[in-house]
Amino acid sequence: MNKDGKHLAINGGEPISNDKILIHLPNLEEDDFQSVDKAMRTTFVSGDGPECRKFEEQLATYLGVKHALFVNSATSALELAFRAKGFPAGSEVIIPDFTYTSSALGAAYNNLNLVLADVRPDNGSLDVTKLESYITSKTVAIVAVDYAGIPADMDAIEAIAAKHNLYVVHDTAQSVGSSYKGKKVGGFGDVATFSFHGTKNLTTGEGGAFVTNSDELADMVRIQREKGTDKYSFLTDNVTRGYYQYVDIGMSYVQSNINGALGISQLAKLDQMNARRAQIAEFYKKELSDIQEIDFLHIDDHVEHNWHLFGILVPPSERFWIMDALRAEGIMSNVHYTPLHQNKYYSHLGRDEDFPGAMEFYNRLLRIPIYPSLTDEQAVKVVESVKKVFK
Ligand SMILES: Cc1ncc(COP(=O)(O)O)c(C=O)c1O
């Protein structure tokens, strides 16, 4: 790496790309516009409409699970995952230190105590070799996160959970379409929580899904996401003559019919969109593998990755300079997830030395652009820029 090279755009040289190549973009096309347009013209714009129900059915079939409940975010799905269980206040929940705040908010919102766990330094997944060391007599649940779309080691996590009788919430916010040992994520643990936020592989603008094979949990969440009412059965059965009960405490987490329509068109092309991401990822790996200072995130052979993010692991001391140098070349890159314990709200839960894996991963990670509408020409520019900055 020659940081003083005059050819580098950061030092006044010619940039590789005059147009900024963004780090992520939603893939919205004509079929999506038509789907949303059609839904709006029905004038059914409020929550839990026919398009939402159809999307839920199709999503459950795609994931191979019994219930997929469409909600307004993964954060809401995570909150519901803990609300539905009603664990005693003060029970402990194990959360990876390297994740987005929402992975912890569901438990925190339900008055549970958070215990942060270290992750693998090579891909940010829960380090299952350390997992049992966090379990105490108060532990009730583990939250497993699929960082970047790479499934966590669910066999090991489920085995540890079974041994200690723990509830498993699989935070699949980033991994829609990924598989673990030939099975789509969504069917692992007790509950899986997906995000359909604008940055995700499948987007409904904002949105998420609470996914489970448990009839009992699904029945509770149908009520809790709809202000504690049994309106869901009233809408489907149509035998209660406009009358429904307020049966529980709840929140309003249902989604508009318009978002449901977008979910349907996005899901129809999800595999195709993920295949394009995989093509770009293969190209990056082929072109960048001979740069000594770069490693890629570890992916086990039994994992099929949806390539939500493409991360490179770079020398920690140069990380921010590399980011600035790439930006000057016209390529947006980004660091990710300040470990939870480094944030104000979570700072009482540990110090840097308690999480060597999370610290190493965080200090080395840089994300580069990957999304279905990234053109071959743009992917070439990303590669040229990374090579230029490193050589
Ligand atoms: C791991 C993880 N969990 C949860 C969320 C929250 O998703 P949402 O924005 O749909 O609430 C995100 C968002 O990026 C995430 O990355």
The ligand as an SDF file (V2000), in Angstrom:
LIG
                    3D

 16 16  0  0  0  0  0  0  0  0999 V2000
  -29.0860   -7.9410   12.6400 C   0  0  0  0  0  0  0  0  0  0  0  0
  -30.2390   -6.9820   12.5610 C   0  0  0  0  0  0  0  0  0  0  0  0
  -31.2970   -7.1530   13.3620 N   0  0  0  0  0  0  0  0  0  0  0  0
  -32.3570   -6.3340   13.3270 C   0  0  0  0  0  0  0  0  0  0  0  0
  -32.4000   -5.2710   12.4480 C   0  0  0  0  0  0  0  0  0  0  0  0
  -33.5820   -4.3410   12.4790 C   0  0  0  0  0  0  0  0  0  0  0  0
  -34.3190   -4.3660   11.2960 O   0  0  0  0  0  0  0  0  0  0  0  0
  -35.5270   -3.3300   11.0860 P   0  0  0  0  0  0  0  0  0  0  0  0
  -34.9180   -2.0870   10.5490 O   0  0  0  0  0  0  0  0  0  0  0  0
  -36.4200   -4.0090   10.0780 O   0  0  0  0  0  0  0  0  0  0  0  0
  -36.1930   -3.1580   12.3860 O   0  0  0  0  0  0  0  0  0  0  0  0
  -31.3260   -5.0430   11.5870 C   0  0  0  0  0  0  0  0  0  0  0  0
  -31.3510   -3.8980   10.6580 C   0  0  0  0  0  0  0  0  0  0  0  0
  -30.4840   -3.6630    9.8820 O   0  0  0  0  0  0  0  0  0  0  0  0
  -30.2200   -5.9220   11.6410 C   0  0  0  0  0  0  0  0  0  0  0  0
  -29.1530   -5.7420   10.8420 O   0  0  0  0  0  0  0  0  0  0  0  0
  1  2  1  0
  2  3  1  0
  2 15  2  0
  3  4  2  0
  4  5  1  0
  5  6  1  0
  5 12  2  0
  6  7  1  0
  7  8  1  0
  8  9  2  0
  8 10  1  0
  8 11  1  0
 12 13  1  0
 12 15  1  0
 13 14  2  0
 15 16  1  0
M  END
$$$$
